[in-house]
């Protein structure tokens, strides 16, 4: 009987586990490994009783951490990478490269290329490969030196001549017990420095962002430590750039107090792209029901929200439901107008005019009304928002009314379409007016001519009325495709911020293609100029990830847009509503 009860208790405990524990960060993590972690800080000082039975400390460590081993010269993270992991040094030593930054080519990036001249562009007309996806060997890799630095078995990259390389740089050493990468992991911001193992046998504990979040939730000391680092290194630099706080000196007691009183809040799921792709595959693009509520229309407004990272939907009641007014991203403010009305009518209880929901995920900073009144000059607390911070629709005018006044008549469900499809993430989305498009394929041919005979987009995608958003890379604000690339092949360019792929360091692992929520990255089997497949040592065809690079080598810009004879195609910044609306105004 006792054995039966034990079995039932075990089943009950397993049923209470979060679904994410079905997919541990390291399937090979053992109970012995967890015992070893429990003997080191900060886990040794954690109170296991503070963790609920549904979220025990040992289970978090077993499911959401992984012990990684590194050798000298092995890259842990690269500057500019997007990552969702933090690290704790268990043994050995790492070097954080401060300045100057390492040559991008050493990190798997493409060299900053020059724009093609007239002669080079003209030569493209007859020098393109005759075979589809025809690549010469030179274009497949930067150099034998970098090729030899990639360990495909462990998806890792080494810096060749590591001691010589870092001898010319300023670095900071981190040893046992020190943590790094937590701010980037929790706010999904790009890594600010390259980190390289410097001693043999270096051991790091990798935390998934979920594990780090849960450890912080139930251990006050860890939360305080990470919160302190966030406020010191990230929050202060962000608030210093917010227009309503620029009058405060960064080192002043007032500004420091502002940073302390600001409340950090995260909504949604960092893995939103996977959930969105599942909804889209199941034929259910409706996502509102899964968006965490931040502020509800009609409820008392007690402060403002600054969007640190991610996106939010601003909506208002309409008929029996509500409609999307706009979506706001990093740097925008929600609630300022409500607070302004509150200051103008101090005797009244002012309720929020809008609903705010996190879309995918959102990293927000909440500033209470009392703090805002204390540190924002009285003259700025009025209904007319200061330049550069408008994040909400004017309460006295509906968006459709304002657009009508300007002679703009976009489809009434345009905002809903962009929001439901998550296109607000794109800064260079390819939008085609299918009423004007004659299917002449000039855009596809221009793309192919620019890319050595290989088109880099599909003229296909979701549609709303006559508008189609094609499956072409949108060069996203939140490029989830970049998360997890083992060699740094997919990255942002240093000059324009475009998301590009370096074919030389792409190992065909498919991570970026699987991560992209918009099916804008294709895996292709590359061929020789004579049509034969390039193969690896195991005689398997080489795979490369390909996508739109926005024709960054062309001085004239995107070839697809320039080639359209009917002005049916544009590259629109859908993270800013006016980009598409102004184009529609010209129709």
C-alpha positions as CSV (number, residue, x, y, z in Angstrom):
1,X,0.0,0.0,0.0
2,X,2.8,2.3,0.9
3,X,4.5,1.6,-2.4
4,X,1.3,2.5,-4.2
5,X,1.0,5.8,-2.3
6,X,4.6,6.7,-3.2
7,X,3.9,6.0,-6.8
8,X,0.8,8.2,-6.7
9,X,2.7,11.0,-5.0
10,X,5.4,10.8,-7.7
11,X,2.8,11.0,-10.4
12,X,1.2,14.0,-8.7
13,X,4.6,15.8,-8.4
14,X,5.4,15.2,-12.1
15,X,2.0,16.4,-13.2
16,X,2.7,19.7,-11.4
17,X,5.9,20.3,-13.3
18,X,5.9,23.1,-15.9
19,X,5.8,21.8,-19.5
20,X,9.2,23.3,-20.2
21,X,10.7,20.7,-17.9
22,X,9.9,18.1,-20.5
23,X,12.7,19.6,-22.6
24,X,15.7,20.1,-20.2
25,X,18.6,22.4,-21.2
26,X,20.9,19.4,-20.8
27,X,19.2,15.9,-20.9
28,X,22.4,14.4,-19.5
29,X,22.3,16.4,-16.2
30,X,22.3,13.9,-13.3
31,X,21.3,14.0,-9.7
32,X,25.0,13.8,-8.8
33,X,25.6,16.9,-10.9
34,X,22.9,18.7,-9.0
35,X,24.4,17.6,-5.7
36,X,27.6,19.1,-6.8
37,X,25.9,22.4,-7.6
38,X,24.2,22.5,-4.3
39,X,27.6,22.6,-2.6
40,X,28.7,25.8,-4.4
41,X,27.5,29.4,-4.1
42,X,25.0,30.8,-4.6
43,X,23.0,27.6,-4.4
44,X,24.6,26.5,-1.1
45,X,23.1,29.5,0.7
46,X,19.7,29.1,-0.9
47,X,16.9,27.9,1.3
48,X,15.2,25.0,-0.4
49,X,12.1,25.5,1.8
50,X,11.5,28.8,0.1
51,X,10.8,27.1,-3.2
52,X,7.3,25.6,-3.6
53,X,6.8,21.9,-4.1
54,X,5.8,22.5,-7.7
55,X,9.1,24.3,-8.3
56,X,11.8,22.7,-6.2
57,X,15.3,24.2,-6.3
58,X,16.9,20.9,-7.3
59,X,14.5,20.4,-10.2
60,X,15.2,23.9,-11.5
61,X,18.9,23.1,-11.5
62,X,18.4,19.8,-13.2
63,X,16.1,21.0,-15.9
64,X,17.2,24.6,-16.5
65,X,21.0,24.5,-16.2
66,X,23.8,22.8,-18.0
67,X,27.5,22.3,-17.1
68,X,29.6,23.4,-20.1
69,X,33.3,22.8,-20.5
70,X,35.6,25.1,-22.5
71,X,39.2,25.1,-23.6
72,X,41.5,28.1,-24.0
73,X,40.4,30.3,-26.9
74,X,36.9,28.9,-27.1
75,X,34.3,31.6,-27.5
76,X,31.5,31.6,-25.0
77,X,29.5,34.5,-26.2
78,X,30.1,37.1,-28.9
79,X,29.5,40.8,-28.8
80,X,26.3,41.6,-30.7
81,X,24.8,38.1,-30.2
82,X,21.3,37.7,-28.9
83,X,21.1,35.1,-26.2
84,X,18.7,33.8,-23.5
85,X,21.3,32.3,-21.2
86,X,23.4,33.5,-18.3
87,X,26.6,31.9,-17.0
88,X,28.2,31.2,-13.7
89,X,32.0,30.4,-13.5
90,X,32.4,27.0,-11.8
91,X,36.1,26.7,-12.4
92,X,38.9,28.0,-14.6
93,X,38.9,31.5,-16.0
94,X,37.3,33.5,-18.8
95,X,38.3,36.8,-20.4
96,X,35.8,39.5,-21.2
97,X,37.1,41.5,-24.2
98,X,36.5,45.2,-23.4
99,X,38.4,47.2,-26.1
100,X,39.2,47.3,-28.9
101,X,36.5,44.9,-30.1
102,X,37.7,41.9,-31.9
103,X,37.8,41.7,-35.7
104,X,34.3,40.5,-36.8
105,X,35.9,38.0,-39.1
106,X,37.4,36.2,-36.1
107,X,33.9,35.8,-34.7
108,X,32.3,34.3,-37.8
109,X,30.9,37.6,-39.1
110,X,31.2,38.9,-42.6
111,X,33.7,41.6,-43.2
112,X,32.2,45.1,-43.5
113,X,31.9,45.2,-47.3
114,X,32.2,48.2,-49.6
115,X,29.3,49.1,-51.8
116,X,29.6,47.7,-55.3
117,X,30.7,50.2,-58.0
118,X,29.0,50.7,-61.3
119,X,31.3,48.3,-63.1
120,X,30.7,45.6,-60.5
121,X,27.0,46.0,-60.7
122,X,27.1,45.9,-64.5
123,X,29.2,42.7,-64.4
124,X,26.5,41.0,-62.5
125,X,24.4,40.9,-65.7
126,X,26.6,38.2,-67.3
127,X,28.7,36.8,-64.5
128,X,25.9,35.1,-62.5
129,X,26.1,31.3,-61.9
130,X,24.2,29.3,-64.5
131,X,23.1,26.7,-61.9
132,X,20.6,27.4,-59.1
133,X,22.4,27.9,-55.8
134,X,25.7,27.7,-57.6
135,X,28.5,28.7,-55.3
136,X,32.3,28.7,-55.8
137,X,34.5,27.4,-53.1
138,X,35.8,30.8,-52.2
139,X,32.4,32.1,-51.4
140,X,31.7,29.1,-49.0
141,X,34.4,30.1,-46.5
142,X,36.4,33.0,-45.4
143,X,39.6,31.1,-44.9
144,X,41.0,27.8,-44.0
145,X,42.0,29.4,-40.7
146,X,38.4,30.1,-39.6
147,X,37.2,26.8,-41.0
148,X,39.6,25.0,-38.8
149,X,38.5,27.0,-35.8
150,X,35.0,25.5,-35.9
151,X,34.2,22.4,-34.0
152,X,31.1,21.1,-35.6
153,X,30.7,18.3,-33.1
154,X,30.2,20.8,-30.3
155,X,28.9,23.8,-32.3
156,X,31.8,25.9,-30.9
157,X,34.3,28.3,-32.3
158,X,37.9,28.8,-31.2
159,X,40.1,31.9,-31.6
160,X,43.3,30.8,-33.3
161,X,46.4,32.3,-31.7
162,X,44.3,33.3,-28.8
163,X,47.2,34.6,-26.5
164,X,48.4,36.8,-29.3
165,X,45.0,38.2,-30.2
166,X,44.0,39.2,-26.6
167,X,47.5,40.6,-25.9
168,X,46.5,43.6,-27.9
169,X,43.2,44.1,-26.1
170,X,42.0,45.3,-22.8
171,X,40.3,42.4,-21.0
172,X,38.7,41.7,-17.6
173,X,39.2,38.2,-16.0
174,X,36.3,36.4,-14.3
175,X,36.9,33.5,-12.0
176,X,35.0,31.0,-9.9
177,X,31.8,32.3,-8.4
178,X,31.3,35.2,-10.8
179,X,28.2,35.5,-13.0
180,X,27.8,37.2,-16.4
181,X,25.3,37.5,-19.2
182,X,22.3,37.8,-16.9
183,X,21.1,41.3,-18.1
184,X,21.2,40.2,-21.7
185,X,19.4,37.0,-20.9
186,X,16.6,38.6,-18.9
187,X,16.0,41.6,-21.2
188,X,16.9,39.9,-24.5
189,X,19.3,42.6,-25.5
190,X,22.4,42.0,-27.6
191,X,25.6,40.9,-25.7
192,X,27.8,43.9,-25.0
193,X,31.1,42.1,-25.0
194,X,32.9,38.9,-26.3
195,X,33.7,36.4,-23.7
196,X,36.4,33.8,-24.3
197,X,37.7,30.9,-22.1
198,X,41.3,31.5,-21.1
199,X,42.3,28.4,-19.1
200,X,42.2,24.7,-19.8
201,X,39.3,22.9,-18.2
202,X,37.2,26.0,-17.7
203,X,33.7,25.0,-16.5
204,X,30.6,27.2,-16.7
205,X,27.1,26.7,-15.5
206,X,24.7,27.9,-18.2
207,X,21.2,29.1,-17.0
208,X,18.2,29.3,-19.3
209,X,16.4,32.5,-18.8
210,X,13.4,30.5,-17.3
211,X,15.7,29.0,-14.7
212,X,17.3,32.3,-13.8
213,X,13.9,33.9,-13.5
214,X,12.6,31.2,-11.2
215,X,15.7,31.3,-9.0
216,X,15.3,35.0,-8.6
217,X,11.7,34.6,-7.8
218,X,12.3,32.4,-4.8
219,X,15.8,33.5,-3.6
220,X,15.9,37.1,-2.4
221,X,19.7,37.4,-2.3
222,X,20.1,36.4,-6.0
223,X,17.3,38.7,-7.0
224,X,18.8,41.6,-5.2
225,X,22.2,41.0,-6.7
226,X,20.9,40.8,-10.3
227,X,18.5,43.6,-9.8
228,X,21.3,45.8,-8.5
229,X,23.4,45.0,-11.6
230,X,20.5,45.7,-13.9
231,X,19.9,49.1,-12.3
232,X,23.5,50.0,-12.3
233,X,24.5,49.0,-15.8
234,X,21.4,49.0,-17.9
235,X,18.5,50.8,-16.3
236,X,20.4,54.1,-15.6
237,X,21.6,54.4,-19.2
238,X,18.1,53.7,-20.5
239,X,16.4,56.3,-18.3
240,X,19.0,58.9,-19.1
241,X,17.8,58.9,-22.7
242,X,14.1,59.2,-21.9
243,X,13.1,62.7,-22.9
244,X,11.1,63.5,-19.8
245,X,14.2,62.7,-17.6
246,X,17.0,64.3,-19.7
247,X,17.0,67.4,-17.5
248,X,18.4,65.2,-14.6
249,X,22.1,64.8,-14.2
250,X,23.0,61.1,-14.3
251,X,25.2,61.4,-11.2
252,X,22.7,63.5,-9.2
253,X,21.0,62.1,-6.1
254,X,17.6,62.8,-7.9
255,X,18.5,60.5,-10.8
256,X,19.9,57.8,-8.6
257,X,16.6,57.9,-6.6
258,X,14.6,57.7,-9.8
259,X,16.5,54.5,-10.7
260,X,15.8,53.0,-7.3
261,X,12.1,53.8,-7.4
262,X,11.6,52.5,-10.9
263,X,10.0,49.0,-10.9
264,X,11.2,46.4,-13.4
265,X,8.5,44.2,-14.8
266,X,8.5,41.5,-17.5
267,X,5.4,40.1,-19.2
268,X,5.0,37.3,-21.7
269,X,7.3,34.6,-22.9
270,X,10.7,35.1,-24.4
271,X,10.0,32.0,-26.5
272,X,7.1,33.8,-28.2
273,X,8.2,32.9,-31.7
274,X,7.8,29.2,-31.1
275,X,4.3,29.6,-29.7
276,X,3.3,32.0,-32.5
277,X,4.5,29.5,-35.1
278,X,2.4,26.8,-33.5
279,X,-0.7,29.0,-33.5
280,X,-0.1,29.9,-37.1
281,X,0.5,26.2,-38.1
282,X,-2.8,25.3,-36.4
283,X,-4.6,27.9,-38.4
284,X,-5.4,30.1,-35.4
285,X,-3.7,33.5,-35.8
286,X,-5.8,35.0,-33.0
287,X,-3.2,35.8,-30.3
288,X,-5.0,38.4,-28.1
289,X,-6.2,35.8,-25.7
290,X,-2.6,34.7,-25.0
291,X,-1.3,38.2,-24.4
292,X,-0.6,39.1,-20.8
293,X,-2.7,42.1,-19.6
294,X,-0.6,45.0,-18.3
295,X,-3.2,47.8,-18.0
296,X,-7.0,47.4,-18.4
297,X,-9.1,50.2,-19.8
298,X,-11.3,51.7,-17.2
299,X,-9.0,50.9,-14.2
300,X,-7.3,53.4,-12.1
301,X,-4.0,54.6,-13.6
302,X,-1.3,54.9,-11.0
303,X,1.8,55.4,-13.2
304,X,3.5,55.1,-16.6
305,X,5.1,52.2,-18.4
306,X,8.3,52.6,-20.4
307,X,9.0,49.9,-22.9
308,X,12.5,48.7,-22.4
309,X,12.4,45.8,-24.9
310,X,9.7,43.9,-26.8
311,X,6.3,45.1,-27.9
312,X,2.9,46.0,-26.5
313,X,-0.6,46.3,-28.0
314,X,-2.6,49.5,-27.3
315,X,-6.4,48.8,-27.7
316,X,-9.7,50.4,-26.9
317,X,-13.2,49.1,-26.5
318,X,-15.2,49.0,-29.7
319,X,-18.7,47.6,-30.0
320,X,-18.8,44.2,-28.3
321,X,-15.0,43.8,-28.2
322,X,-12.0,46.0,-28.7
323,X,-9.7,47.1,-31.5
324,X,-6.0,47.7,-31.8
325,X,-5.1,51.4,-32.0
326,X,-1.3,50.8,-32.3
327,X,1.6,48.7,-31.1
328,X,4.5,50.3,-29.2
329,X,8.1,49.1,-28.9
330,X,11.3,50.1,-27.2
331,X,11.5,53.7,-26.0
332,X,7.8,54.4,-26.0
333,X,5.7,55.4,-23.0
334,X,2.2,54.3,-22.1
335,X,0.0,56.2,-19.6
336,X,1.5,59.6,-19.7
337,X,-1.7,61.2,-21.0
338,X,-3.7,59.6,-18.2
339,X,-1.3,61.1,-15.6
340,X,-1.5,64.5,-17.3
341,X,-5.3,64.4,-17.1
342,X,-4.9,63.4,-13.4
343,X,-2.8,66.4,-12.7
344,X,-5.2,68.8,-14.4
345,X,-8.1,67.3,-12.4
346,X,-6.6,66.4,-9.0
347,X,-10.1,66.0,-7.5
348,X,-11.1,63.2,-9.9
349,X,-10.1,59.6,-10.1
350,X,-8.7,59.2,-13.6
351,X,-9.1,55.8,-15.2
352,X,-7.0,54.5,-18.1
353,X,-8.4,55.2,-21.5
354,X,-6.7,52.3,-23.1
355,X,-5.8,48.6,-22.6
356,X,-2.1,47.6,-22.7
357,X,-1.1,44.0,-23.5
358,X,2.3,42.5,-23.9
359,X,2.8,41.0,-27.4
360,X,5.1,38.0,-27.3
361,X,7.1,39.4,-24.4
362,X,7.8,42.9,-23.1
363,X,10.4,44.2,-20.7
364,X,8.8,47.2,-19.0
365,X,9.8,49.8,-16.5
366,X,7.0,51.2,-14.3
367,X,7.3,54.7,-12.9
368,X,4.7,55.4,-10.1
369,X,2.7,58.6,-10.3
370,X,4.3,60.0,-7.2
371,X,7.8,59.5,-8.6
372,X,6.8,61.0,-12.0
373,X,5.4,64.1,-10.3
374,X,8.5,64.4,-8.2
375,X,11.0,64.3,-11.1
376,X,9.2,65.7,-14.2
377,X,8.9,69.4,-14.4
378,X,5.4,70.6,-13.8
379,X,5.1,72.2,-17.3
380,X,5.7,68.8,-19.0
381,X,2.8,67.2,-17.2
382,X,0.1,68.2,-19.6
383,X,-2.0,66.5,-22.2
384,X,0.3,67.5,-25.1
385,X,3.1,64.9,-24.9
386,X,6.7,66.0,-25.2
387,X,8.3,65.3,-28.5
388,X,9.8,61.8,-28.9
389,X,7.7,60.0,-26.3
390,X,4.2,59.7,-27.8
391,X,3.3,56.1,-27.4
392,X,-0.5,56.2,-27.3
393,X,-3.4,57.5,-29.4
394,X,-4.9,60.8,-28.5
395,X,-8.0,60.3,-26.4
396,X,-9.9,63.0,-28.0
397,X,-9.5,61.6,-31.5
398,X,-9.7,58.0,-32.7
399,X,-6.9,56.9,-35.0
400,X,-9.3,56.4,-37.9
401,X,-10.5,60.0,-37.6
402,X,-7.0,61.3,-37.6
403,X,-6.0,59.3,-40.7
404,X,-9.2,60.5,-42.4
405,X,-8.3,64.1,-41.7
406,X,-5.0,63.5,-43.5
407,X,-6.7,61.9,-46.5
408,X,-5.4,58.4,-45.6
409,X,-7.9,55.6,-45.9
410,X,-6.1,52.3,-45.0
411,X,-8.2,49.1,-44.5
412,X,-10.0,49.3,-41.2
413,X,-8.5,46.1,-40.0
414,X,-4.9,47.0,-41.0
415,X,-3.6,47.4,-37.4
416,X,-5.2,44.1,-36.4
417,X,-3.6,42.3,-39.3
418,X,-0.1,43.6,-38.5
419,X,-0.5,42.9,-34.8
420,X,-2.0,39.4,-35.2
421,X,0.7,38.4,-37.7
422,X,3.4,39.9,-35.5
423,X,4.7,42.0,-38.4
424,X,5.2,44.9,-36.0
425,X,8.6,43.3,-35.4
426,X,9.8,44.1,-39.0
427,X,11.8,47.2,-39.9
428,X,12.1,46.3,-43.6
429,X,9.0,44.2,-44.4
430,X,8.2,43.6,-48.1
431,X,4.6,44.7,-48.7
432,X,3.0,44.2,-52.1
433,X,-0.2,45.7,-53.3
434,X,-1.6,42.8,-55.3
435,X,-4.1,45.0,-57.1
436,X,-1.1,46.8,-58.7
437,X,1.1,43.7,-59.0
438,X,1.0,42.2,-62.6
439,X,3.0,39.1,-61.6
440,X,5.7,40.2,-64.0
441,X,8.4,38.7,-61.7
442,X,10.7,41.7,-62.2
443,X,11.3,41.9,-58.5
444,X,12.3,38.2,-58.3
445,X,14.6,38.5,-61.3
446,X,16.2,41.6,-59.9
447,X,16.8,39.9,-56.6
448,X,18.4,36.9,-58.4
449,X,20.6,39.1,-60.5
450,X,21.9,40.9,-57.4
451,X,22.6,37.6,-55.6
452,X,24.6,35.7,-58.2
453,X,21.5,34.2,-59.8
454,X,19.8,33.1,-56.6
455,X,16.6,34.9,-55.4
456,X,16.5,35.5,-51.7
457,X,12.7,35.7,-51.1
458,X,9.4,34.1,-52.0
459,X,6.7,36.2,-53.5
460,X,4.2,34.6,-51.1
461,X,2.9,35.4,-47.7
462,X,-0.1,36.3,-45.5
463,X,-2.6,38.7,-47.1
464,X,-5.1,41.2,-45.9
465,X,-7.4,42.4,-48.6
466,X,-5.1,43.5,-51.4
467,X,-1.9,43.7,-49.3
468,X,0.5,40.8,-49.0
469,X,3.5,40.7,-46.7
470,X,6.0,38.5,-48.6
471,X,8.2,35.8,-47.0
472,X,11.3,38.0,-47.2
473,X,13.5,38.8,-44.2
474,X,12.1,41.8,-42.3
475,X,15.3,42.7,-40.5
476,X,13.5,42.5,-37.2
477,X,13.7,44.7,-34.1
478,X,13.8,41.5,-32.1
479,X,15.7,39.1,-34.3
480,X,14.9,35.8,-32.7
481,X,16.6,34.0,-35.6
482,X,20.0,35.1,-34.2
483,X,19.4,33.3,-30.9
484,X,21.5,30.1,-30.7
485,X,23.6,30.4,-33.9
486,X,26.7,28.4,-32.9
487,X,29.2,30.2,-35.2
488,X,27.9,33.7,-35.3
489,X,27.1,33.4,-39.0
490,X,23.8,35.3,-38.7
491,X,24.4,38.7,-37.2
492,X,23.6,42.4,-37.5
493,X,25.9,44.5,-39.7
494,X,27.9,47.2,-37.7
495,X,26.9,50.0,-40.1
496,X,23.2,49.7,-40.8
497,X,22.0,47.0,-38.4
498,X,20.7,44.7,-41.2
499,X,20.5,41.1,-40.3
500,X,22.8,39.1,-42.6
501,X,24.3,35.6,-42.9
502,X,27.9,35.0,-43.6
503,X,27.9,31.8,-45.8
504,X,31.5,31.1,-44.9
505,X,30.7,30.4,-41.2
506,X,27.2,29.0,-41.7
507,X,27.4,25.3,-40.9
508,X,23.8,24.5,-42.0
509,X,22.5,23.7,-38.5
510,X,19.0,25.1,-39.3
511,X,18.7,26.9,-35.9
512,X,18.0,30.3,-37.5
513,X,15.5,28.9,-40.0
514,X,13.6,27.1,-37.2
515,X,13.6,30.2,-35.0
516,X,12.3,32.6,-37.6
517,X,8.6,33.1,-37.0
518,X,8.0,34.3,-40.6
519,X,9.5,31.5,-42.7
520,X,11.9,34.0,-44.2
521,X,15.1,31.9,-44.0
522,X,15.6,29.0,-46.4
523,X,18.0,26.1,-46.1
524,X,19.5,25.3,-49.5
525,X,21.8,22.6,-50.8
526,X,24.6,24.4,-52.5
527,X,26.1,23.4,-55.8
528,X,29.2,24.0,-57.8
529,X,29.1,26.3,-60.9
530,X,28.7,23.1,-62.9
531,X,25.6,21.9,-61.0
532,X,27.2,19.3,-58.7
533,X,26.5,19.3,-55.0
534,X,29.1,20.5,-52.6
535,X,29.5,17.8,-50.0
536,X,31.1,17.4,-46.6
537,X,33.6,14.8,-45.4
538,X,30.7,12.3,-45.0
539,X,29.5,12.9,-48.6
540,X,26.4,14.7,-47.4
541,X,25.3,17.9,-49.3
542,X,26.3,21.1,-47.7
543,X,23.4,23.2,-46.4
544,X,23.5,27.0,-46.2
545,X,21.0,29.4,-44.7
546,X,20.0,32.1,-47.1
547,X,17.7,35.1,-46.9
548,X,17.2,38.7,-48.0
549,X,20.2,40.8,-47.1
550,X,18.5,44.1,-48.2
551,X,21.1,44.3,-51.0
552,X,23.5,45.9,-48.6
553,X,26.3,45.9,-51.3
554,X,24.1,47.9,-53.7
555,X,24.3,51.7,-53.5
556,X,20.8,51.9,-54.9
557,X,19.2,49.9,-52.1
558,X,16.8,46.9,-52.4
559,X,16.7,45.6,-55.9
560,X,13.2,44.2,-55.6
561,X,11.7,47.5,-54.8
562,X,13.7,49.4,-57.4
563,X,12.7,46.9,-60.2
564,X,9.0,47.0,-59.7
565,X,7.6,48.9,-62.7
566,X,4.2,49.6,-61.1
567,X,5.3,50.8,-57.6
568,X,3.4,47.8,-56.2
569,X,6.2,46.9,-53.8
570,X,7.7,48.7,-50.8
571,X,10.0,47.9,-47.9
572,X,8.0,49.2,-44.9
573,X,9.1,49.7,-41.3
574,X,6.0,48.0,-39.7
575,X,7.4,48.8,-36.2
576,X,6.3,52.4,-37.1
577,X,2.8,52.7,-38.3
578,X,3.4,55.8,-40.5
579,X,5.8,53.9,-42.7
580,X,3.1,51.8,-44.3
581,X,0.4,54.4,-44.0
582,X,2.4,57.0,-45.9
583,X,2.9,54.5,-48.7
584,X,-0.8,53.7,-48.8
585,X,-1.5,57.4,-49.0
586,X,0.3,57.6,-52.3
587,X,-1.8,54.7,-53.8
